[in-house]
Amino acid sequence: MEVQCIGSIGRDENGTRLGNMLIKIYKDENTVEIVPFGIESSQTEDWQTHETINSTILITNDMNGAELQCLMDEYNGNKQKKSVLLNVTTTTVRISTPSPTVNIGSAVNMTCELNHIRGWNTIEIHKNCSNTEFIIASLQNNQSVSNFTMEKHISLLENDLTESSAELVLHLENVTCRDACGQGGEIEYMCAVKIGDSWVTGSVKLEFQNVCLSEDNREYNLHPFSCQRYVRCVGEHLYDFKCAGGACASLETQWICGDYDCRGCP
């Protein structure tokens, strides 16, 4: 937001300025920011300096209701001010999938919608695994969309990016057990945008289904770690779910846990 303050500053008989102009933002009684500014013009006549100062302010969500002041701070302690209250349109972030249920081994699209994000620094998409967040995709404001960093099995299907909004559609070609934090069940995914020093986040909880849920699907199923391989099922679980540390199960030795099927993964 562009801000301009215009005022006249008195001078004494020696030509010394009797005050200064400032721009301040009062977010609350305990939070006051002095805004950097530039002097557009300064002209002295009749013992006064007529001055115009300008500033560009990055508006953030925490400025809603804040008081923006053009302040004349006189050396004798007097202050003169003109002020306005800021009405900030809040940043919104939403992440969604066509269905809240996701099957391991299937494809799914994930849409991140962001509005009122002018001045954003970073957009990230996270998954929350047991209260630890992992970044699966990210973009910096100084990068082109072609530099959107993503995990290998994720692609950017659609993007509509402007100065103040974005709609990003990620395509997961083959949902893996890793996408489900290695455990399946309910997993939280988040889309987040950083504006200034603040993050705004939207989230969705997805229910990841095991691929071995029916009698008709008991034989061979997609390997859960992005390999183009298959594993068998025991009851309603992939053998890999019974192996510690992400190890794979052999199909040739009574499904003993080891590193058999993980070798050669892309």
BELTA-V194709 format. One line per field, one symbol per residue. ss: DSSP state (H for helix, E for strand, C for the rest). psi: psi as a letter, one per 20 degrees, with the letter a starting at -180 (. if undefined). burial: + if it has 16 or more other C-alpha atoms within 10 Angstrom, else -. Layout:
ss = ???
psi = ???
burial = ???
//
This chain:
ss = CEEEEEEEEEECCCCCECEEEEEEEEEECCEEEECCCEEEEEEEECCEEEEEEEEECCCCHHHCCCEEEEEEEECCCCEEEEEEECCCCCCEEEEEECCCEEECCCCEEEEEEEECCCCEEEEEEEEEECCEEEEEEEEECCCCHHHCEECCCEEEEEEEECCCEEEEEEEECCCCCCCCCCCCEEEEEEEEEEECCEEEEEEEEEEEECCCCCHHHCCEEECCCCCCCEEEEECCEEHHHHCHHHCEECCCCCCCEECCCCCCCC
psi = pppppprppqqaijjpqjaqqrpqpnhaiioppppqrqogqoppqlkqooqpqqqppoprhjipiqoppopooqijiqpqqpqqppnpoppqppprrhqippppirqqqppoppqlkpjqgqpqprqooljppppiqqpqhjqrhijopqqhjpqogqpnpahjrqopopoognprhhhkkjiabpppqqpqppocjqqpqqqqpqoppqimiqhilidprppiljqmrqrrqodkqqhhiipqkjrrpqiilklpqakfiipjq.
burial = ----+++++++-----+-+++++++++---------+---------+++-+++++---+++-+--+++++++++---------------++++++++----++++--++++++++++-+++++++++++-----++++++----+---++---+++--------+++++++++++++-++++-+-++++++++++---++++++++++++++-----+--+++++++---+++----+++++---+++++----++++--++----
//
